[in-house]
Amino acid sequence: MELVPNFDGDLAEGFSAVGAAFAQNFKEGLELGASFAVVIGGETVVDMRGGFIDKAQKTPWAEDTIACIYSSGKAVVSLLMAEAVSDGRLDYDAPVAQYWPEFAAEGKERITVAQVLSHQAGLCGFPDEMPPETWLDWDAITGKLAAMAPLWAPGTASGYHPQTVGFLAGELLRRITGKTVGALIGERAKKLGLNLYCGMGEKEAARAAYMPKPPKAPDLGAMNIYKQVAFLKPWSAPGRVSREAWIAAELPASNMHADACSLARIVHPFANRGLDMAGVGVLSGAAIEAAFAERIRGDDLVLPFHLSWSAGLMRNINRHFGPNENAFGHAGFGGSCVVVDPENNLTAAYVMNKMSPHLVGDPRAVRLLDAVYASL
């Protein structure tokens, strides 16, 4: 793999085309550093990495290197929610207010858990100005979400919730388990030997790759108030805080850090009949079916796409996540993605540090995924 500086990893027999696709991304100058992994039926068949973690291109991307996966972490949140459904502690069709009574304010008493996870709640951001550092105050943000009125009639349309869905789901999990998303992920990561975090200390942060920002802003399509609130207001995302404070905070929808193999492995129960990488059943068949059910389809009010949402994952109607339209996935700002394909018992993940302006369907990831399916 001479075209990939510092290449390391393993490819199972028959998957050489995936390695070639990985190399092509580097050959074309599309990467600084990256990792890519594929798990099929509980077996890791692709786990590779290469490039650099720093701007000066002196420090190799190593086996323990992690990078921010931004919204790809929403797939992990979806798994945690599905586990709670499988355990009987949560019902997708129950009102959020059943678990979080304060949420019923301002006409939100009928919004269901599934509507929150499929971005139908009308809470894509805050229309009123606030200090951007407020995002690092969990109680302040969840309090604002509980008190606010929806920006559109809940259940009538999806409008992507880039930051708020992590707080909505995370508060539900905290109410029913007594644990934060970071703590729940930490338990699974320790059990399965995963390199995945939501909120990090100095030791973990030292392994995080530098991430050059995209050369231009993503194309959001025709502008509306929902897109402005979700993405473009000065307070739409965390700000005026140090990198250390941001990394240490738990922002489930936007600041998880992982390597590709860990990301593919943690969501594998979705594709492997409910079994985790240790062969332990963590999801019932009924919970998986409910998690994958289409909750809404149509033109999203925030993202410039016609989308089909399940309970937290995008259904692959646009083939952003490989050629199988029956797969599911989620993408992250800058290019990362995670794919769940129950038909092939497959999960895959792409994690990189050279960010692109693609909101979903980054060409680097699509090339890798096309090579995976050609190898099956």
Secondary structure, 3 states (H helix, E strand, C coil): CCCCCCCEEEECCCCHHHHHHHHHHHHCCCCCEEEEEEEECCEEEEEEEEEECCCCCCCECCCCCEEECHHHHHHHHHHHHHHHHHCCCCCCCCEHHHCCHHHHHHHCCCCEHHHHHCCCCCCCCCCCCCCHHHHHCHHHHHHHHHHCCCCCCCCCCCCCCCCHHHHHHHHHHHHHHCCCHHHHHHHHHHHHCCCEEECCCHHHHCCECCCCCCCCCCCCCCCCHHHHHHHHCCCCCCCCCCHHHHHHCCCCCCCEEECHHHHHHHCHHHCCCCECCCCCECCCHHHHHHHHCCCEEEECCCCCCEEEECCCCEECCCCCCCCCCCCEEEECCCCCEEEEEHHHCEEEEEEECCCCCCCCCCHHHHHHHHHHHHHC
